[in-house]
Amino acid sequence: MKLRFGRPDISRYADRFDVPKAGGGLSVTFLGVTTLLVQDGTSAVMTDGFFSRPSLPSVGLRRLSPHPGRIDAALTRAGVSALDALIPVHTHFDHAMDSAVVAARTGARLIGGPSAVNIGRGGGLPDDRIHQVSSGAQAAVGSFTLTPVASHHCPPDRYPGDIEAPLIPPAKAAAYRCGESWSLLLEHTGGRTALIQGSAGFVPGALAGRSAEVAYLGVGQLGVQDEDYIRAYWQETVETVGARRVVLIHWDDFFRPLDRPLRALPYLGDDLDATMAVLGPLAARQGIPLHFPTLWRREDPWSGLPGAS
């Protein structure tokens, strides 16, 4: 296969950065990769909490540590002082490396499987701030109910396996093994629901019988899969839960800090254009709005959808 350099031009999709802006109620704020802040003014939960975003040379050549300055700057800009819970969608460094620090900063409970537990313990969180869950088990936190469902990482998984002992930074990127990869179902007491699919992998039939009005769909590495895989991924997530709006996440270059404009992952690792060439027409035929989220902006992906109080 011929190597392709450069990266997709995200400005091609400027018209899709149009998730409705939130008012004073329930909202979702995109904070890069698959870090999402979901809040209603009383309760707040977050996925991942990854803000350090080390450079590619650092990831390849050095041991990694959370970057306190970048973490604090991101939390301040997002207006986050307290969280009820933080849950990594899986435990690769670009998802979970900062999770223990963010939980410590915000008073959150760190929720996850055994690998996430070992990140929390390695990061110094006390056991009473760590909550281990299994697939299908509900966790009630503030105004939200979180239900992780076992999934797969999108192939190839460069760091497969579990984190079997407390992971104390600094550590190599390879130490952040995938661990438990979740399809995360979120329900608010007001009735609104969402699926957060952190990685573009799936377990056939795993979400059967589940429902979600909105799907936040991870597309990292999806563009290097064949068309049949991309269609199956959409079917096993969006179609299976009956989502009526889709917001794409995990498309941004996570080696670039958040104080610089977001850009797509390079062709050497992904092809967002190939993903959109399949998902764009598929969503249009099914009448499902397909969006990109806007960094830092409180958005209401349920706006205009019927139902819920």
Helices and strands as residue ranges (DSSP letters): G 10-16, E 27-30, E 36-39, E 44-47, H 56-61, H 68-77, E 85-87, H 93-96, H 99-106, E 109-112, H 114-122, G 127-129, E 130-132, E 139-141, E 144-150, G 173-175, E 182-188, E 193-197, E 214-218, G 222-224, H 227-234, I 235-239, H 240-241, E 245-249, H 272-286, E 290-291, E 298-299
